Amino acid sequence: MELRNLLIGDKIQSNMGKESRVGIIGTGFIARGLSYSLQSDESLGVSRILTRRNYEEVRDMAVEKRQITNSIQELVDTSDIVVECSGDPIHATDALIKVLEAGIPVVTMDSELQVTTGSWLQKRGLFTEAEGDQPGSLAALQKDVLGMGFEPIVYGNIKGFLNHTPTVDEMRYWGNRSGISLDQVTSFTDGTKIQIEQTLVANGLGVNAAKHDREQSPFLRYYKLGDGPYYVLTRPFHLCHLEITKTIRQVLQGEGVLLNNGDNPQVSVATIAKRRLVPGELLKRGVGGFSVRGEAINISGNETHVPIGLVFDVVMKRYVEPGQIITFDDIEIPESKALVAWQETIRQR
């Protein structure tokens, strides 16, 4: 893997000085914002945007219609680097296998993908989370605090609202008000998103406020950080698509991975029933749905849990009560490369 990454770095370096071609997977909120950011960038430009929709139906992207494609091969053939931000681990895994096999580095704004198949994908090429997503912002903050001699102990998240069982009407209101999709606003509200993000942080950065040497306490007191020995260092924003380009440039400059899910993940995000589920019931989507939510768990002792990132078109085989973890014995799940990737990750632990 290290040799392959060096070869990728050599290929990237040979293209420096030219406009680097950025492929995008996804056409949602983040992808739209990124397309506008790249429109005004002199060193980076959009090559192709991959979508499963009819490209004539895609709106509000800062590209020409010919740059929107349904062909993963076209994306691969025209891109120097790919940004994945579809929010669909099943689709993204299929696409990124081809991207990574072609030796193209991948930046994601997709912690759902990272905690579902990221540990499997990162063994196939250069694969990193972006700064701007909250886990990526914490990884960047970690680099800063380590550089100043602090020892990180707790990695916090700035989300501040929780309702495990929001109603559809409530979520439609807030989705329309915020300009984001129904499933996105629901996953933020019911706690699934923070559980996913902190799982990625736990696996990628370790779970061990920042602490500093006692000798520094008078200086840190003067710097308004308090008496110690524990200090809270904050980065009170993460600007999502506006910060992706920082990670794109770092990868293109050969700086490697900012954050990934680790070779041997210890934490996953289980699927928890929000209400009573019955045999024959279809769970169309897990993340952002109204039947289940995600909760971080230790994999050890819970090897049969269903990661919420795999819950697409899943059919219940058994009754499951509210608050119960759904296992693979409880469901019928479609075959997919993402499912194979998860199974291999579990077997290799």
BAZA-262876 format. One line per field, with one value per atom (N, C-alpha, C, O): residue in one letter; x, y, z. Coordinates in steps of 0.05 Angstrom, whole numbers, m for minus. Layout:
resn c(a	...)
u c(X	...)
v c(Y	...)
w c(Z	...)
//
This chain:
resn c(m	m	m	m	e	e	e	e	l	l	l	l	r	r	r	r	n	n	n	n	l	l	l	l	l	l	l	l	i	i	i	i	g	g	g	g	d	d	d	d	k	k	k	k	i	i	i	i	q	q	q	q	s	s	s	s	n	n	n	n	m	m	m	m	g	g	g	g	k	k	k	k	e	e	e	e	s	s	s	s	r	r	r	r	v	v	v	v	g	g	g	g	i	i	i	i	i	i	i	i	g	g	g	g	t	t	t	t	g	g	g	g	f	f	f	f	i	i	i	i	a	a	a	a	r	r	r	r	g	g	g	g	l	l	l	l	s	s	s	s	y	y	y	y	s	s	s	s	l	l	l	l	q	q	q	q	s	s	s	s	d	d	d	d	e	e	e	e	s	s	s	s	l	l	l	l	g	g	g	g	v	v	v	v	s	s	s	s	r	r	r	r	i	i	i	i	l	l	l	l	t	t	t	t	r	r	r	r	r	r	r	r	n	n	n	n	y	y	y	y	e	e	e	e	e	e	e	e	v	v	v	v	r	r	r	r	d	d	d	d	m	m	m	m	a	a	a	a	v	v	v	v	e	e	e	e	k	k	k	k	r	r	r	r	q	q	q	q	i	i	i	i	t	t	t	t	n	n	n	n	s	s	s	s	i	i	i	i	q	q	q	q	e	e	e	e	l	l	l	l	v	v	v	v	d	d	d	d	t	t	t	t	s	s	s	s	d	d	d	d	i	i	i	i	v	v	v	v	v	v	v	v	e	e	e	e	c	c	c	c	s	s	s	s	g	g	g	g	d	d	d	d	p	p	p	p	i	i	i	i	h	h	h	h	a	a	a	a	t	t	t	t	d	d	d	d	a	a	a	a	l	l	l	l	i	i	i	i	k	k	k	k	v	v	v	v	l	l	l	l	e	e	e	e	a	a	a	a	g	g	g	g	i	i	i	i	p	p	p	p	v	v	v	v	v	v	v	v	t	t	t	t	m	m	m	m	d	d	d	d	s	s	s	s	e	e	e	e	l	l	l	l	q	q	q	q	v	v	v	v	t	t	t	t	t	t	t	t	g	g	g	g	s	s	s	s	w	w	w	w	l	l	l	l	q	q	q	q	k	k	k	k	r	r	r	r	g	g	g	g	l	l	l	l	f	f	f	f	t	t	t	t	e	e	e	e	a	a	a	a	e	e	e	e	g	g	g	g	d	d	d	d	q	q	q	q	p	p	p	p	g	g	g	g	s	s	s	s	l	l	l	l	a	a	a	a	a	a	a	a	l	l	l	l	q	q	q	q	k	k	k	k	d	d	d	d	v	v	v	v	l	l	l	l	g	g	g	g	m	m	m	m	g	g	g	g	f	f	f	f	e	e	e	e	p	p	p	p	i	i	i	i	v	v	v	v	y	y	y	y	g	g	g	g	n	n	n	n	i	i	i	i	k	k	k	k	g	g	g	g	f	f	f	f	l	l	l	l	n	n	n	n	h	h	h	h	t	t	t	t	p	p	p	p	t	t	t	t	v	v	v	v	d	d	d	d	e	e	e	e	m	m	m	m	r	r	r	r	y	y	y	y	w	w	w	w	g	g	g	g	n	n	n	n	r	r	r	r	s	s	s	s	g	g	g	g	i	i	i	i	s	s	s	s	l	l	l	l	d	d	d	d	q	q	q	q	v	v	v	v	t	t	t	t	s	s	s	s	f	f	f	f	t	t	t	t	d	d	d	d	g	g	g	g	t	t	t	t	k	k	k	k	i	i	i	i	q	q	q	q	i	i	i	i	e	e	e	e	q	q	q	q	t	t	t	t	l	l	l	l	v	v	v	v	a	a	a	a	n	n	n	n	g	g	g	g	l	l	l	l	g	g	g	g	v	v	v	v	n	n	n	n	a	a	a	a	a	a	a	a	k	k	k	k	h	h	h	h	d	d	d	d	r	r	r	r	e	e	e	e	q	q	q	q	s	s	s	s	p	p	p	p	f	f	f	f	l	l	l	l	r	r	r	r	y	y	y	y	y	y	y	y	k	k	k	k	l	l	l	l	g	g	g	g	d	d	d	d	g	g	g	g	p	p	p	p	y	y	y	y	y	y	y	y	v	v	v	v	l	l	l	l	t	t	t	t	r	r	r	r	p	p	p	p	f	f	f	f	h	h	h	h	l	l	l	l	c	c	c	c	h	h	h	h	l	l	l	l	e	e	e	e	i	i	i	i	t	t	t	t	k	k	k	k	t	t	t	t	i	i	i	i	r	r	r	r	q	q	q	q	v	v	v	v	l	l	l	l	q	q	q	q	g	g	g	g	e	e	e	e	g	g	g	g	v	v	v	v	l	l	l	l	l	l	l	l	n	n	n	n	n	n	n	n	g	g	g	g	d	d	d	d	n	n	n	n	p	p	p	p	q	q	q	q	v	v	v	v	s	s	s	s	v	v	v	v	a	a	a	a	t	t	t	t	i	i	i	i	a	a	a	a	k	k	k	k	r	r	r	r	r	r	r	r	l	l	l	l	v	v	v	v	p	p	p	p	g	g	g	g	e	e	e	e	l	l	l	l	l	l	l	l	k	k	k	k	r	r	r	r	g	g	g	g	v	v	v	v	g	g	g	g	g	g	g	g	f	f	f	f	s	s	s	s	v	v	v	v	r	r	r	r	g	g	g	g	e	e	e	e	a	a	a	a	i	i	i	i	n	n	n	n	i	i	i	i	s	s	s	s	g	g	g	g	n	n	n	n	e	e	e	e	t	t	t	t	h	h	h	h	v	v	v	v	p	p	p	p	i	i	i	i	g	g	g	g	l	l	l	l	v	v	v	v	f	f	f	f	d	d	d	d	v	v	v	v	v	v	v	v	m	m	m	m	k	k	k	k	r	r	r	r	y	y	y	y	v	v	v	v	e	e	e	e	p	p	p	p	g	g	g	g	q	q	q	q	i	i	i	i	i	i	i	i	t	t	t	t	f	f	f	f	d	d	d	d	d	d	d	d	i	i	i	i	e	e	e	e	i	i	i	i	p	p	p	p	e	e	e	e	s	s	s	s	k	k	k	k	a	a	a	a	l	l	l	l	v	v	v	v	a	a	a	a	w	w	w	w	q	q	q	q	e	e	e	e	t	t	t	t	i	i	i	i	r	r	r	r	q	q	q	q	r	r	r	r)
u c(16	0	17	11	39	56	68	70	78	90	69	75	44	23	18	14	17	12	35	30	60	82	80	86	71	67	45	47	23	2	13	6	29	41	58	58	74	91	74	80	51	33	21	19	13	1	21	15	46	66	72	78	71	76	55	61	31	10	9	m7	26	26	33	49	21	25	3	0	m13	m35	m61	m60	m84	m109	m115	m117	m118	m123	m153	m170	m159	m187	m200	m191	m221	m234	m261	m279	m263	m289	m305	m294	m331	m349	m369	m381	m374	m395	m417	m413	m440	m462	m472	m457	m497	m509	m526	m544	m520	m535	m524	m509	m530	m523	m493	m484	m477	m448	m436	m419	m445	m435	m441	m424	m465	m472	m454	m443	m450	m433	m404	m392	m394	m367	m364	m344	m384	m382	m379	m365	m393	m391	m364	m352	m353	m327	m305	m287	m307	m287	m289	m270	m313	m318	m299	m291	m293	m277	m248	m233	m240	m213	m196	m203	m173	m156	m139	m130	m135	m118	m134	m122	m160	m177	m202	m213	m210	m234	m250	m238	m276	m293	m290	m292	m284	m282	m310	m322	m320	m346	m360	m346	m386	m402	m418	m434	m414	m428	m454	m455	m476	m502	m516	m511	m535	m553	m579	m594	m583	m607	m604	m581	m626	m624	m611	m619	m589	m573	m589	m582	m610	m627	m642	m651	m645	m660	m643	m653	m617	m598	m598	m594	m603	m605	m584	m574	m579	m564	m535	m524	m523	m495	m480	m489	m456	m441	m424	m400	m436	m422	m441	m465	m429	m445	m458	m448	m480	m494	m476	m479	m457	m440	m422	m411	m418	m400	m415	m402	m441	m456	m460	m468	m453	m452	m463	m464	m473	m481	m459	m462	m436	m415	m392	m378	m388	m365	m339	m319	m339	m314	m307	m284	m327	m322	m311	m293	m321	m310	m281	m264	m275	m247	m229	m207	m238	m221	m214	m194	m230	m226	m217	m215	m211	m206	m178	m167	m166	m140	m145	m128	m168	m176	m206	m219	m218	m247	m256	m244	m277	m290	m317	m333	m321	m345	m362	m353	m387	m404	m433	m451	m438	m465	m483	m507	m470	m485	m497	m514	m489	m500	m477	m464	m471	m448	m449	m428	m473	m476	m466	m449	m478	m471	m442	m427	m433	m406	m385	m364	m390	m370	m367	m344	m389	m387	m370	m352	m375	m361	m332	m314	m326	m298	m280	m256	m291	m274	m260	m236	m276	m265	m246	m225	m252	m235	m208	m187	m208	m183	m167	m143	m180	m166	m152	m131	m162	m149	m126	m113	m120	m99	m105	m87	m131	m139	m145	m160	m134	m139	m167	m179	m178	m206	m207	m194	m222	m228	m258	m274	m266	m295	m304	m290	m329	m345	m368	m391	m361	m381	m373	m363	m378	m371	m387	m378	m412	m427	m412	m411	m401	m384	m360	m354	m347	m322	m327	m311	m348	m352	m365	m367	m374	m386	m366	m363	m353	m334	m307	m290	m303	m278	m253	m233	m254	m230	m223	m199	m242	m238	m227	m209	m239	m232	m203	m189	m195	m170	m146	m124	m151	m131	m127	m109	m143	m142	m132	m132	m124	m113	m114	m121	m107	m107	m136	m149	m145	m173	m174	m166	m184	m184	m209	m222	m217	m238	m228	m204	m247	m239	m242	m258	m225	m230	m255	m260	m271	m297	m319	m338	m318	m335	m325	m302	m343	m335	m312	m294	m312	m289	m263	m242	m264	m241	m231	m207	m249	m242	m228	m209	m238	m225	m197	m179	m194	m167	m148	m125	m158	m141	m134	m111	m154	m149	m129	m111	m131	m112	m83	m65	m79	m52	m42	m18	m59	m51	m44	m23	m61	m56	m31	m17	m27	m3	22	42	20	42	49	72	30	35	42	45	44	52	30	35	4	m18	m22	m14	m33	m41	m71	m84	m83	m112	m123	m112	m145	m158	m187	m196	m201	m229	m233	m223	m246	m253	m283	m299	m291	m320	m331	m317	m358	m373	m392	m402	m396	m410	m440	m454	m451	m480	m493	m483	m517	m528	m558	m571	m569	m598	m603	m589	m622	m627	m657	m669	m669	m696	m695	m696	m695	m693	m716	m712	m739	m763	m777	m800	m764	m778	m800	m799	m820	m841	m834	m816	m848	m843	m848	m833	m870	m878	m856	m849	m846	m825	m800	m788	m793	m769	m772	m753	m796	m801	m798	m787	m809	m807	m777	m769	m762	m734	m717	m698	m723	m709	m713	m694	m739	m745	m732	m722	m733	m722	m691	m680	m678	m649	m639	m615	m656	m647	m633	m616	m638	m626	m647	m671	m639	m659	m671	m661	m694	m709	m692	m691	m678	m662	m639	m631	m627	m605	m614	m601	m635	m643	m653	m649	m664	m673	m649	m650	m629	m605	m590	m578	m591	m579	m595	m584	m622	m639	m641	m640	m642	m646	m620	m620	m598	m572	m555	m532	m566	m551	m525	m504	m527	m503	m480	m457	m487	m465	m453	m429	m470	m459	m440	m419	m447	m430	m404	m382	m406	m382	m363	m339	m374	m356	m345	m324	m359	m348	m323	m303	m325	m302	m279	m256	m285	m264	m251	m227	m268	m258	m239	m218	m247	m231	m206	m185	m210	m188	m168	m144	m177	m159	m153	m135	m169	m166	m184	m190	m193	m212	m199	m213	m173	m159	m157	m146	m224	m205	m178	m179	m158	m130	m114	m120	m93	m76	m49	m39	m35	m8	10	0	36	55	51	43	55	51	67	58	91	108	95	103	76	64	40	29	32	7	7	m14	29	27	24	11	36	34	5	m6	m6	m33	m54	m74	m48	m66	m66	m87	m43	m41	m56	m67	m55	m68	m98	m111	m109	m138	m149	m173	m133	m143	m149	m157	m146	m153	m129	m106	m134	m113	m103	m82	m117	m107	m111	m124	m101	m83	m99	m86	m125	m141	m151	m160	m150	m157	m175	m172	m194	m212	m203	m204	m196	m188	m210	m216	m221	m245	m239	m222	m252	m254	m284	m296	m296	m325	m339	m360	m328	m341	m330	m308	m347	m337	m353	m378	m339	m353	m355	m357	m356	m363	m350	m326	m366	m355	m334	m316	m334	m314	m287	m266	m285	m260	m249	m227	m266	m257	m232	m215	m231	m209	m182	m161	m182	m157	m146	m123	m164	m155	m148	m129	m163	m156	m128	m112	m121	m94	m73	m51	m79	m59	m54	m31	m74	m70	m54	m36	m62	m47	m18	m1	m12	15	30	53	18	31	31	47	13	13	m3	m3	m16	m28	m55	m70	m60	m86	m90	m72	m112	m119	m132	m124	m152	m166	m180	m191	m179	m195	m205	m200	m218	m231	m212	m221	m187	m168	m169	m190	m147	m146	m162	m173	m165	m178	m198	m192	m221	m240	m250	m256	m253	m263	m292	m306	m302	m328	m344	m333	m370	m388	m413	m417	m431	m457	m479	m485	m491	m512	m538	m542	m556	m583	m602	m604	m615	m632	m661	m666	m680	m708	m719	m715	m732	m746	m774	m785	m785	m812	m812	m792	m835	m836	m836	m852	m818	m816	m827	m823	m840	m854	m844	m834	m846	m837	m851	m874	m835	m845	m842	m846	m836	m834	m809	m787	m811	m788	m776	m790	m750	m735	m721	m700	m733	m722	m695	m677	m691	m666	m662	m682	m638	m632	m625	m640	m604	m595	m615	m620	m627	m647	m675	m692	m680	m706	m722	m712	m748	m765	m771	m788	m758	m762	m738	m742	m714	m690	m672	m675	m653	m632	m606	m605	m584	m558	m547	m552	m532	m520	m492	m490	m472	m445	m443	m453	m430	m425	m397	m385	m387	m363	m369	m389	m352	m357	m353	m369	m333	m328	m353	m362	m363	m388	m413	m435	m411	m434	m430	m438	m416	m407	m431	m427	m454	m477	m495	m515	m488	m505	m504	m485	m525	m526	m517	m531	m495	m487	m509	m519	m515	m537	m531	m550	m506	m499	m506	m506	m512	m520	m550	m559	m565	m594	m606	m613	m609	m623	m639	m628	m665	m683	m680	m679	m679	m677	m705	m722	m710	m736	m734	m716	m752	m752	m761	m780	m747	m756	m768	m782	m762	m771	m782	m778	m797	m805	m781	m765	m779	m758	m771	m786	m765	m778	m763	m739	m776	m763	m738	m739	m716	m692	m674	m651	m683	m668	m649	m655	m625	m605	m614	m621	m615	m622	m598	m576	m600	m578	m584	m606	m563	m567	m587	m599	m591	m612	m640	m659	m643	m669	m679	m702	m661	m667	m660	m645	m671	m662	m649	m662	m624	m610	m599	m588	m602	m592	m562	m547	m553	m524	m512	m525	m489	m475	m445	m437	m429	m401	m396	m377	m414	m411	m415	m401	m435	m439	m415	m407	m404	m380	m357	m342	m354	m332	m335	m315	m360	m364	m358	m345	m367	m363	m333	m323	m318	m289	m275	m256	m285	m273	m277	m258	m301	m306	m289	m278	m286	m271	m241	m228	m231	m203	m195	m172	m215	m208	m193	m185)
v c(m24	0	25	44	26	49	54	77	33	36	47	65	37	46	76	91	84	113	130	153	120	135	139	160	118	119	139	154	139	158	187	205	190	217	226	250	208	215	224	244	210	216	244	260	249	275	298	319	293	314	321	345	302	307	325	338	327	344	372	389	376	402	424	421	447	470	471	492	450	450	450	445	456	454	425	409	418	390	385	402	361	354	339	318	351	340	328	342	301	288	288	287	290	290	268	264	253	233	244	247	249	260	286	300	292	317	331	347	326	338	364	378	371	397	403	424	383	387	388	405	370	370	396	406	407	432	455	470	456	477	474	494	449	445	453	465	448	455	485	495	501	530	539	558	526	534	529	546	507	500	517	521	528	545	569	578	580	604	598	616	572	564	561	546	575	574	549	542	534	511	485	463	486	462	467	488	446	448	422	400	424	400	386	398	360	344	333	340	315	303	301	299	301	296	271	270	250	225	225	231	217	216	191	182	181	159	170	155	196	208	214	213	220	230	257	275	260	284	309	331	306	329	339	362	322	330	344	354	343	354	384	395	398	427	439	426	465	481	471	474	460	453	473	480	481	502	489	494	472	459	458	463	451	447	419	401	416	391	367	345	372	351	340	319	356	347	329	319	326	308	281	280	260	234	212	214	190	166	145	123	151	131	134	155	114	114	114	126	101	100	127	134	143	170	187	203	184	198	191	208	165	155	166	175	165	173	203	211	219	248	261	286	246	258	251	229	271	267	260	247	268	263	263	277	247	245	252	243	268	275	260	263	243	228	241	244	249	262	255	272	229	221	214	216	207	199	171	164	155	129	109	106	95	77	54	44	45	23	32	19	53	64	73	68	87	98	76	79	55	33	21	16	16	6	24	15	50	69	72	73	73	78	54	58	30	7	13	8	22	28	52	52	72	96	88	96	74	67	47	48	29	10	24	14	47	63	80	95	78	93	122	139	129	157	160	145	181	185	195	208	189	196	212	205	234	250	247	250	242	239	261	270	268	284	266	273	242	221	203	181	211	194	169	149	169	144	122	99	130	112	103	79	121	115	93	74	96	76	51	32	50	25	9	m15	21	5	19	10	40	56	40	43	23	7	m12	m19	m22	m39	m24	m33	m1	15	27	28	35	48	29	38	3	m16	m18	m33	m4	m5	20	21	39	64	87	82	111	134	144	152	142	146	162	152	186	203	219	227	224	243	271	277	289	317	334	329	354	375	390	393	398	410	393	404	367	349	349	353	346	350	331	341	305	289	299	299	308	319	345	349	361	385	378	392	357	348	337	341	324	313	336	335	358	381	395	404	397	409	392	402	365	348	354	355	357	364	389	391	409	434	430	440	416	414	397	402	376	360	376	374	394	411	430	440	437	455	440	453	414	398	388	377	392	382	353	342	339	311	309	313	304	302	279	257	285	264	260	237	281	279	295	318	283	296	301	282	327	333	341	345	343	350	373	374	391	416	415	435	392	390	393	383	406	413	408	419	390	384	355	342	343	314	309	317	293	283	256	255	234	207	200	184	212	204	229	234	244	268	259	236	276	269	278	294	266	273	302	316	312	341	359	379	353	369	370	391	347	345	358	369	356	370	400	414	410	439	447	467	433	441	436	450	415	410	432	442	440	462	489	504	493	518	519	540	496	495	490	493	481	476	449	446	430	404	383	388	358	337	328	332	314	303	283	284	265	245	258	249	279	292	305	301	321	335	316	321	293	273	260	256	253	240	259	250	285	304	306	307	305	309	284	287	260	236	225	204	239	232	213	208	203	184	197	184	221	234	238	232	247	251	224	222	203	177	167	155	172	164	180	168	206	223	216	214	211	205	177	171	159	132	135	122	151	156	168	160	187	199	178	178	162	141	122	115	113	93	106	94	131	144	158	160	169	185	172	180	152	141	155	179	141	153	162	168	163	170	200	209	370	378	368	344	377	370	376	396	360	363	372	365	388	397	393	389	394	391	412	435	405	423	449	470	447	470	492	516	484	504	518	537	509	520	550	562	563	592	606	627	596	608	605	624	581	576	591	599	595	612	641	653	651	678	679	700	657	656	651	646	654	653	624	622	603	576	563	540	578	567	555	557	542	532	504	496	490	464	443	449	418	410	403	395	406	400	426	444	428	452	445	424	463	459	477	501	464	479	474	451	496	493	504	522	492	503	505	486	528	530	532	545	520	520	497	488	487	470	477	474	485	498	479	488	454	433	437	436	443	443	465	461	486	507	498	510	478	468	443	435	431	407	413	396	436	442	442	437	448	446	417	413	398	370	361	346	370	364	372	357	397	407	392	386	385	370	343	334	330	304	308	292	328	333	340	336	351	359	336	339	312	289	287	272	301	301	277	274	261	237	240	259	222	219	238	239	252	268	250	251	234	217	195	199	171	149	132	139	110	94	73	58	73	54	26	18	12	m15	m35	m54	m30	m49	m34	m30	m26	m10	m25	m49	m10	m21	m13	m25	8	19	19	24	14	15	30	38	34	47	27	21	17	m3	9	33	m7	1	m5	m28	16	14	20	40	2	7	31	33	49	72	64	76	43	34	4	m8	m9	m38	m44	m32	m61	m70	m98	m115	m103	m129	m144	m131	m171	m186	m177	m171	m176	m167	m137	m128	m122	m93	m86	m97	m67	m57	m33	m13	m34	m10	1	m9	22	32	45	42	58	72	74	79	69	71	99	110	110	137	157	160	171	192	181	196	156	145	148	159	140	144	117	117	96	70	62	48	71	64	88	108	87	107	93	68	108	96	103	124	84	88	74	51	88	78	55	58	33	10	m1	4	m15	m30	m55	m69	m60	m83	m109	m128	m110	m134	m140	m123	m164	m172	m165	m174	m150	m143	m148	m133	m170	m175	m180	m177	m187	m193	m169	m171	m145	m122	m113	m119	m100	m90	m60	m44	m53	m25	m9	m18	14	29	38	43	40	47	26	32	2	m19	m22	m38	m6	m9	6	30	m8	2	m22	m43	m18	m39	m65	m87	m63	m86	m94	m77	m121	m131	m145	m162	m139	m151	m180	m186	m198	m226	m232	m251	m215	m219	m194	m172	m197	m174	m162	m177	m136	m122	m99	m84	m98	m78	m52	m51	m29	m3	m4	m15	8	9	m16	m16	m36	m60	m58	m46	m70	m71	m91	m114	m84	m102	m118	m107	m145	m162	m173	m171	m186	m197	m220	m226	m233	m254	m243	m258	m217	m204	m196	m188	m196	m183	m200	m219	m192	m201	m176	m155	m178	m155	m161	m183	m143	m148	m151	m139	m168	m171	m145	m132	m138	m114	m116	m131	m101	m99	m88	m95	m69	m58	m79	m79	m97	m118	m137	m144	m144	m160	m147	m159	m121	m105	m106	m110	m103	m103	m131	m133	m152	m179	m185	m198	m176	m181	m165	m174	m141	m124	m138	m139	m149	m163	m188	m194	m203	m228	m223	m239	m200	m194	m181	m175	m176	m163	m182	m175)
w c(0	0	0	m14	16	17	m10	m19	m24	m51	m70	m86	m69	m87	m82	m101	m57	m51	m61	m69	m59	m70	m100	m110	m114	m143	m150	m169	m134	m138	m134	m149	m113	m108	m130	m137	m142	m165	m189	m202	m194	m215	m211	m230	m186	m180	m183	m195	m173	m175	m204	m210	m223	m251	m263	m284	m251	m261	m248	m255	m228	m214	m233	m251	m229	m247	m268	m281	m271	m289	m272	m248	m285	m271	m265	m283	m240	m232	m236	m229	m246	m253	m230	m222	m219	m195	m204	m214	m200	m204	m179	m157	m181	m158	m161	m182	m139	m138	m120	m95	m131	m116	m128	m141	m123	m134	m112	m119	m87	m65	m56	m71	m31	m20	m21	m30	m12	m11	m39	m45	m57	m84	m99	m113	m95	m107	m97	m113	m71	m60	m70	m76	m71	m81	m110	m118	m127	m155	m158	m176	m141	m143	m132	m143	m112	m102	m123	m126	m137	m157	m182	m197	m186	m210	m210	m231	m186	m184	m177	m170	m177	m170	m194	m213	m195	m219	m221	m243	m199	m200	m199	m204	m193	m191	m208	m208	m222	m238	m238	m235	m241	m242	m269	m290	m268	m292	m299	m319	m282	m286	m258	m238	m259	m235	m240	m259	m223	m227	m212	m188	m226	m214	m224	m246	m209	m218	m230	m241	m227	m237	m267	m278	m281	m308	m307	m293	m322	m319	m327	m319	m343	m351	m326	m326	m306	m282	m261	m242	m265	m245	m247	m269	m226	m226	m206	m189	m210	m191	m188	m166	m208	m207	m225	m247	m216	m231	m253	m254	m269	m291	m315	m313	m338	m362	m361	m347	m376	m375	m384	m374	m403	m412	m391	m393	m369	m347	m327	m309	m330	m312	m326	m349	m313	m326	m308	m283	m321	m307	m308	m298	m321	m327	m307	m307	m291	m273	m289	m281	m312	m328	m339	m340	m347	m356	m334	m339	m310	m286	m282	m279	m283	m279	m301	m295	m326	m348	m349	m362	m335	m337	m312	m310	m291	m264	m254	m258	m240	m226	m197	m184	m186	m159	m158	m174	m140	m138	m110	m90	m108	m83	m81	m99	m61	m57	m36	m13	m43	m23	m29	m28	m35	m43	m18	m20	4	28	26	42	6	2	1	m20	23	24	4	m5	m3	m22	m50	m62	m60	m86	m86	m105	m65	m65	m65	m78	m50	m50	m78	m86	m92	m120	m137	m152	m135	m152	m145	m162	m119	m110	m114	m116	m116	m123	m149	m152	m169	m196	m195	m209	m179	m178	m166	m176	m143	m130	m146	m146	m160	m177	m200	m209	m208	m229	m218	m233	m192	m180	m174	m171	m173	m168	m139	m127	m126	m97	m93	m110	m69	m63	m37	m17	m38	m15	m10	m29	15	20	39	57	35	55	63	59	73	76	99	94	123	146	147	159	135	133	118	126	96	80	95	95	109	123	144	146	160	182	172	188	147	137	121	127	101	84	82	67	97	95	101	87	121	129	106	103	92	69	45	31	39	16	19	m1	43	46	40	36	40	33	3	m6	m12	m41	m55	m79	m39	m50	m30	m7	m39	m22	m18	m36	7	14	40	61	39	63	66	47	91	97	94	96	87	82	108	125	109	129	120	96	140	134	144	156	140	154	183	188	202	230	239	252	231	238	225	238	201	188	201	203	211	225	252	260	265	289	284	300	261	254	249	257	236	231	258	262	276	302	318	332	315	329	320	337	294	284	297	304	300	312	342	351	357	385	391	410	375	378	373	386	352	346	368	369	385	407	433	454	432	455	473	494	465	481	476	455	496	493	493	513	469	467	484	484	497	514	505	503	499	490	464	462	445	420	420	418	422	424	397	378	396	372	379	401	360	366	361	365	353	350	377	397	377	403	406	423	389	391	387	370	401	399	404	424	385	388	374	350	389	377	359	341	363	347	336	343	318	307	288	277	283	264	236	232	217	189	184	170	194	190	201	189	225	237	219	215	209	193	166	155	154	129	133	116	155	161	162	149	179	183	158	153	143	118	98	86	95	76	85	69	111	122	119	114	121	119	91	86	73	46	43	25	61	59	58	63	51	46	72	94	68	92	107	132	93	107	122	143	110	124	150	170	148	173	194	218	185	205	218	243	203	215	234	253	228	247	273	295	270	293	312	336	300	317	328	341	324	336	319	326	296	280	270	270	260	248	267	261	292	311	319	325	321	328	306	312	280	258	258	256	262	262	284	280	308	331	329	340	315	310	292	297	271	254	270	266	287	304	322	325	334	352	338	348	314	300	287	286	278	263	281	274	303	320	347	361	355	382	401	398	422	441	467	486	469	493	498	517	514	534	525	518	522	517	542	556	548	572	564	542	581	575	600	622	595	617	639	633	664	687	684	693	673	671	653	656	636	618	631	620	655	667	671	665	680	684	657	656	636	610	599	588	602	592	608	597	634	650	639	637	633	621	594	587	579	553	555	535	579	585	581	574	585	582	610	610	631	658	672	663	695	712	704	714	687	679	701	721	698	676	650	631	650	627	614	628	588	573	550	538	544	522	499	502	477	453	432	425	422	404	376	372	357	330	324	315	330	332	305	303	285	258	242	246	224	202	178	178	157	134	110	87	116	96	69	67	48	21	17	0	33	30	38	30	55	65	51	55	34	20	3	1	m9	m26	m11	m23	15	30	29	25	33	33	5	1	m15	m43	m49	m60	m41	m47	m31	m41	m6	10	m3	m4	m13	m26	m52	m57	m68	m93	m88	m106	m65	m58	m45	m36	m43	m33	m2	9	11	41	52	77	36	45	59	53	78	90	114	131	115	138	159	183	151	170	155	133	166	155	179	202	173	194	207	224	199	211	199	188	201	190	206	195	232	250	267	291	257	272	296	296	318	343	348	365	334	339	313	292	316	293	301	324	281	287	281	258	303	301	292	295	282	274	298	306	308	331	323	309	330	324	338	363	324	337	347	365	334	341	337	328	342	337	307	292	299	271	269	286	246	243	219	200	218	195	170	169	148	122	118	95	139	136	121	126	102	86	99	104	104	113	88	80	77	52	55	39	78	84	114	128	123	152	161	177	151	160	150	126	169	163	159	150	167	165	191	211	190	213	227	246	219	232	249	269	242	257	259	245	278	281	286	290	286	291	318	329	330	356	357	349	366	367	387	410	379	397	393	372	412	409	391	396	371	354	370	366	387	403	420	436	417	431	416	424	395	379	349	332	343	316	297	272	307	289	284	270	295	291	261	247	252	225	225	238	212	211	196	175	206	194	166	150	159	132	111	87	119	101	98	82	113	113	89	91	67	43	32	26	30	20	35	23	61	79	88	94	89	97	124	128	142	168	167	153	181	184	211	215	231	258	270	260	292	308	322	333	322	337	352	341	378	395	395	389	402	404	422	444	412	427	424	434	409	406	382	362	385	363	342	350	317	296	287	283	285	277	249	239	238	211	211	191	234	236	234	229	239	239	212	209	192	166	142	144	120	93	81	79	72	62	34	30	15	m12	m13	3	m31	m35	m47	m64	m39	m49	m43	m25	m58	m52	m24	m10	m15	11	33	53	29	48	50	71	26	26	40	55	35	48	78	93	89	118	129	149	115	125	126	145	106	106	128	140	133	155	181	198	186	211	214	235	193	193	199	211	189	191	218	222	235	260	278	301)
//
